[in-house]
Amino acid sequence: MTWVLVLPALFAAAIGLASPAILRALPPPVDEPDGDPYRRLATPGVAAAVFALVAAAATLAVVAAPQLAPAWLGLAGPGVLAAVVDARTGYLPRRLTQAAWVLTALGVFACTAMVGPGPLLRAVVGAASASALFWLFWRFGEGFGYGDVRLAPVIGASAASVSWPVLAGALLLGGLLGVAWGITWQALGRGRAFPYGPALVAGPFLALGASLLLPEASG
């Protein structure tokens, strides 16, 4: 088992080392075409933070769901990097989200090859369900940006690949964390708009950790 834990560290090192180049290559946000918010994050400190967060996320996936860990690559890699960017800039870059889609799809197919069609079927339903729910929040609620909607399929597919309780927990815990963060954000006088991406990305990992501590509730 020890050697398996080396894989998350290698994955995290790859994402962390590549993050400065990735951030410099991202096009600026559409509503800030003359700005350069991503390039300013291409620093050793941010790269180190990305490495630590990706390592923690990937390790949790390997420990809690070893046969299904590939389905979490998109969320643990580009998804975590996107959450870091959102926390610092208020934007979820489209290209990072698209990279997360690709890695998640490849990971789900890899899981299907190893354990059968169950993860694929759950991932498809989970991605569709989360996308519909997030779209409704974006369309009729407040606080969601469309970047959150684009991230929804990754959240739904990764969480549902493990079980329906993990999917439900991911949406519930991510939402509660987002509400708590939003209240804190407003209490600090920073306005109503706040970065929701970090809470949404954290939700599935919190639910996965809960499934590890409470296996009888993981389905």
Stockholm file with secondary structure:
# STOCKHOLM 1.0

chainA/1-219         MTWVLVLPALFAAAIGLASPAILRALPPPVDEPDGDPYRRLATPGVAAAVFALVAAAATLAVVAAPQLAPAWLGLAGPGVLAAVVDARTGYLPRRLTQAAWVLTALGVFACTAMVGPGPLLRAVVGAASASALFWLFWRFGEGFGYGDVRLAPVIGASAASVSWPVLAGALLLGGLLGVAWGITWQALGRGRAFPYGPALVAGPFLALGASLLLPEASG
#=GR chainA/1-219 SS CTGGGHHHHHHHHHHHHHHHHHHHHSCCCTTCTTCCTTGGGCSHHHHHHHHHHHHHHHHHHHHHCGGGGGGGHHIIIIIHHHHHHHHHHSCCCHHHHHHHHHHHHHHHHHHHHHHCSHHHHHHHHHHHHHHHHHHHHHHHSSSCCHHHHHHHHHHHHHHHHHCHHHHHHHHHHHHHHHHHHHHHHHHTTCCSCCCCHHHHHHHHHHHHHHHHHCGGGCC
#=GC SS_cons         CTGGGHHHHHHHHHHHHHHHHHHHHSCCCTTCTTCCTTGGGCSHHHHHHHHHHHHHHHHHHHHHCGGGGGGGHHIIIIIHHHHHHHHHHSCCCHHHHHHHHHHHHHHHHHHHHHHCSHHHHHHHHHHHHHHHHHHHHHHHSSSCCHHHHHHHHHHHHHHHHHCHHHHHHHHHHHHHHHHHHHHHHHHTTCCSCCCCHHHHHHHHHHHHHHHHHCGGGCC
//
